[in-house]
Amino acid sequence: MKDEITSKNFKTKLDSELIKKSQRCTVRECDEVKAGDFEAYVDELDKSYDVSLQLEKGAVIIANCECKSNLSFCHHKIALLAFIAKGMKPAAKVTVSKKIDPVNHAIEQADPEKIKEWVLKTLKKNKDLSIAFMNEFSDKSKNYTPEEIIALTHDAVRAVISKRRKAEVFEVKKIVDLWMELHKPILDHYFAEPANEDYFKQVHALIATVIEYKYRILTSSKRFETYFKQILTQIEEVLLNIRDDETSTKCLSYFSKEFFLDGYAGIRREYTNIFVHIFNSSSDQMRSKITGIIAEIYQARKDERVEDSKELLQLLLHMVVINKNFTEYKDIFQPIRHAIAYNIKLIDSLIELGDLSTAETYCIEQINQNTDSIYDRDYVVRLKQIYTQTKDDKKLVGVLSRELLYKPNFDNYTFVLSRIDLDAQFKKWRNQVLANARQLAGFYKDAADFSLALRNLEGDFKGLLAYLDEHADYDSIALYTKQLIQYSAEAFMKRLITKIDSDRDRRLKMDHPAKLEETLERIYQIVVLQYGVENLMLIVKQREKVYGKWANLFVQHVGKKSSAS
């Protein structure tokens, strides 16, 4: 679009006076909350504005600023766009000439008692300032109880939006700014001494309350999420920097005790994620200790919190598989209904360990519980592996019979065929297998090849001819050309030169034309033996004359040979 504003053309598109004003602003705390979506504070003199820009391929598609300007693109937005255009480099310090600060001068000249009166009056009118003042000058900020931290965090929200559940972007900014001031001493104490359980309880209360507002307040701002993630990232960094395994284990044990949410079902995933991140960055020895903590909390609460504990069990299996100590915890694990990824990982671990009997039992249990056969497939694959290893042909036949209903495979079919009675039940099953293969023939070469191979095995050449359709590629046709010519050269030739080319052959022509030509030549050489070159050329020319460029690839191949001769 000609009128769009981009990070490259804004200096020529926008008013030069606005650009000059933007250069007197300072951009700070610029966050790219998601690709192309930027949020920042833009400071102008003693005021600060919450500004957000959304860019797509360098062009501004959404722009917001909390200033009251009537302009569609104010100088605060320009300042942020210029900052982004520079590659989000830190804003350079603006050198200003030294002037007498009028506010500082007024304070120095004012009566101290009048200052106190004015401060009290102002704080009563501005609850958010009152909270910030108390936090700054009260000794209590050094040792809040968890209950006081919860109340203080709530008060900061109410001071800005009262009892409303919806908050504007600039209001969220005020709330988070207040939180940062209130929470800083609490976090600093914990970061300095993470093994102190009282400090952990304070931080836990802080995190739980922030998470509550993350879901409670309706807003388009991402600052709650950003602030929350910053806290968790800082906690992870502190825990990862602990060099003593015993201290690290002690710190993690505090979090493990809070995995389960109180009052209602659920797992506190923020804490389990901390465990996963630290586990992934730790030594084998520390990983074993982390695994032990998870196992211990699972064993202690599995009967009390049955459904929630299943989530911990899945986390535990993930850890023991990565840490290669499945044998140590093997007896803890049980299948979980509808948790296919977990169940398969458990069964694979049992197979690798050699406990094929238990693996088989778990597979059969899950298959029997499934209400849709589509969910059986991963378990059928494992049963096939188990029965192949144990050389139990009888059970393997049963598994392959089930698999063939949705996954045609000619070798598996002949294996089953050689080991079962050819009764009415077999005929019904065979028809189901073939019908499924025909449905899949257009999508999978194996399915199309299976259909041809089955008809050939049964000597049903009429049926085989019928399957030389748009699903059969020339590579497969070449396998049965001799048999079909012997059965009926005329019927085969008619089918061959009138068939629609398969998608696979058309793709082969584009990607590997030489390979396609080689396949077509194989068929040509067999057909020539039956018809002779001249007769074959006459048949093909007649076909080309009628269909021209729409003739299939075999007809085109013969035609090219005719032209060359």
Disulfide bonds with the S-S distance in Angstrom:
none
